[in-house]
């Protein structure tokens, strides 16, 4: 379990960026997002490599703990 916690700690910045994006953009879609949806992607602090890395870590932790 300590190994899983250490791995999850590595993706803290990605988790925080995802929460910020959720709270500031996705949860509050307004006219600017409807008329210019690319702004959600272009102005995001999220990088696809970080998202994929986080996905792999979370999936691995779930498999290791028997939750997946």
Secondary structure, DSSP 8 states (H G I E B T S, - for coil): -HHHHHHHHHTHHHHHHHHHHHHHTGGG--HHHHH-THHHHHT-S--HHHHHHHHHHHHHHHHHTT--
